[in-house]
Amino acid sequence: QSSFVPPTLKKQIIKVAGIMQRPIPPEKKKEGDVQIYTYDEMNTRICARFEEMKPFLQHYFKGYAIPRQKHTPRAKPAGPISYSELRVRTNSIEDTKRLYKELNELGKYFCSSSVEYLEQMRSQMASVQLFLGGIGFISFFIAAIGIANTMMMSIYERTKEIGIFKVLGCSMRKIRSLFLMESAMIGLIGGILGVALSFLIRSLIINGVQSELFQPYIPPYLPPIAIACSTLIGVIAGFSPARRAMRLSPLKAIHNE
């Protein structure tokens, strides 16, 4: 900017054409939405067309050089207006990479972009997701052991019931299906409670952080997948206890009871 500032300042009324958009939350963003501008409560910048602002600036500086214009030692205009930077917006990261490479190959401009930062953030997030995925796998394994132990105890406590089923002519497949459905229900209920707990924690974090730029995001497809996986883990964990129930001798089961 010009180092000269006119000695007198006057109030100028500028017509506001619009307010820059807030960031669109991920859960409300639809396909095709383009985020042009963002702002927060502390932002004091304005965006305007230079050709529309030029008469206002010339009137404000009254014959002196306006910011970014070549000037004499006494701040008089001495040449055209120069630009300090040029910002280019692209529709995708791939376009940004291509344009960034082409501009660097020209060798006339100093280019900078957030692509490298985004790539670094993606790499860090991939490491975090891998770590959390390992924790989730261990949690599923521990849950499977718990469900298998619960089902095994249930078989020990219902030995007489299983023996009665067999004496009455119930097929082995139905007995197996009975225990598999029970273990699947345990996994299903656990998955639903886990998803509900994750949404509760997410809401607490959002209310605590109070930031629109940094918010935990749960993709819509993730809860159904989590519930389905927990149900599947329940079925797998209950398969061995169900086979044990099938192999029980009815007479021995009733005798032991």
N, C-alpha and C positions, 0 to 999 in steps of 0.2 A: 504494500500500500504506500501511498504518498506520505512522506514525512511531514508535510505541511498540513496544518489544520486551520481553517478560517477562524478568525477571532470571534465571530458572532455566530450564534446558533439560533435558529428559529424553529418553531413547532411546525411540523408538516403532517397533514392528514393523508393517510394512504388507505385506499380501499382494499379490504381483505377479500381475496377471491375464494379462499378455502383454507382449511386446516389440514396439515399433514396427517396421514393415517397412523393409527396405532398399529402395532404388530398384530397380525391375525393369529389367534391361538391355534395350535396344531389340530385340536379336536373340532374346530369350527371352520378350518380352511378347506375349501372345496377344490376340485380339480379345475384348473384354469385360472385360479386366483393368482394375481401378481402383486407383490408387495412393492409399491413404488417408493414411498417415503415412510420413515418412522420418526417418532418423536417421544419425548418424555416431558415431565412437568418442568424440568430445569432447562429445556432447550430454548434458546433465544434466537435461533437462526430463522431467516426468512428465505423463501425461494421466489425468484421473479425473473421474467424475461429481460435480458440485458437491454434490448432495443427499447423496451418500455421504461426501464429505469434510467436510461442514459439522459433523457431530457430533465428528469428530476435531479440527477446528480449534477448536471451542468448548471441548472438553476441554483442548486444548493451551494456549489463551490464558486459561482459567479466569476467566471473567467480564469479561475485557477485550474491547475491540473487535477483531474478527478483520480481516484485511486486506480492504480495499475496503468496510468498514462505517463509516458515520458515527459519530463518537465525540466525547466531551467533551475538554477540555484534559487531563484525567487519564486519557485513553484508555479511558473507560467507554463502552459501547454507547449511541448516541444516535439511532439510526435504522436503516432497512433497509440491506441490502447493495446496493451499486451495482456496476455492471460497467463496466470501462474500455474494453472493446472486444468486438465480436461478429464472429466469423469464420464466413463462409458458404462452403461448398464447392459447386461446380457440376459438372455432368457434361461441359460443353463450353465452349469460348471464347465461342460465340454466346450461351449462357445467361448467362455472366459479363457480357458487354457489355449485354445486356438488363436484368439485375438492377442493374448499376452505374448505368445511365441512370435507371431507375425510382427508385432510392434517392436519387440526386442531385436529381431533380425534386421530391422531398418537401421538401427543404431543412431537414430536422431532424437529419441525420447527416453527419458527415464521412466520406466513402467513399474508399477507396484500393484499387487492384487492380494486378495485374501485367500487365494487358492491354496498357497502353501500352508497358511494357517488352518484352513479347513481340512486339508489332508492330514496335518499333524493331529488335529482334534479328532478326526475319524480314526486314526491309528490308536490314539489314546482311548477312545470310546470302545473300539474293538477289543482292546486289552481288558478294559473294565467289564465289557459284556462277557468275554471269555471267562474272567474270574467269577463273575456272578453266575454264569452258566455252570461252572464247576461246583459252586455252592449249591445251586439248584439240583444238580445231579446227586450230590451227596444227600441233600434233603429228601429227594425221591427215594434213594436207597434206604435211608433210615426209616422213612414212612412205610416202605414195603416190608421191612423187618417187623415194624410195629403191627401192621395189619396181619401179617402171617402169624405172629405170636398171639394176637387177639383171636384170630380164627381157630388156632390150635387149641387155645383155652376153651373156646366155645364148643369145640368138638368134644373135649374131655368132659365138659359140664352137661352135654346133651347126648351122652352115649346111649342112654336108655331110649331117648326119642329116635335116634338113628336106628336102633335095633327094632323098634316098633314099626318104623317105616318099612324096613326090609321084610319083617314078618308079614305085614299087610300086602306085600307084593309090589312095593314102589320100586321102579326101575333105578338102576345105578346112575343113569344119565340124569334123571330128575333130582336125585340126591346131590349129585355134583353141581347141577344148575342152581339148586337152592343155596348152597354155600358160596358159589361164585357170585350170585346176585347179591348176597349179603355183603361180601367183601367189596363188590363194585359199588354198592351204596355207601359204604364207609369211605371209599376213595372219592366218590362224587360229592358227598357232604363236606369232606375235607377240602376238596378243590374249590367249592363255592365259598366256604368260610375264608380260605386263603385269598381268593380274588376280592372278596368284600373287605378284608383287612388291608390289602394293597391299595384299594381305592380310598380307604379311610386315611391311611398314612399319606397318600398323595395329597388329599385335601388339607391335611394338617401342615404339610410342607408348603403348599401354595399359600395358605393363610399366614404362615410364619415368615416366608421369604418376602412376600409382597413385591414381587417383580414379574413383569410381563415378558421379560427376555429369557429368564431362567426358570423354567417350570418343568416338573416331572411330567412325562407324557406316556400314557399307556395306549398302544395301538388298539383299535377296535377288534382286530383279529386275535389278539393275545389272550384275553380271558377265556373264550371258548376253547382255544388250544390247551390252555393250562388245565381247565376242567376236564377235557377229554383225556389228557395225559394222566391226571390223577386217578381218573376212573380206570384207565387201562392198567396203571400200576396196582390198583386194588384187585383187579381181576387176576393179574399175574401172581400177586402175592397170595391170593386165596386158592390158587390152583393146587399147590401141594397139600394144604389141609383138606381140600375137597377130595383129593384122591385117597387120603387117609380115611376119610369118612366112608368112602366107597368100599374100602378093603376090610372094614370092621365086620367081624362075624356077628350076626344077629343074636344067636344064642349066648355067645360069650359076652356081648354087650349088655344083654338083659341080666345075665348072671352076675357080672361085675357090679351092676347098679344095685 
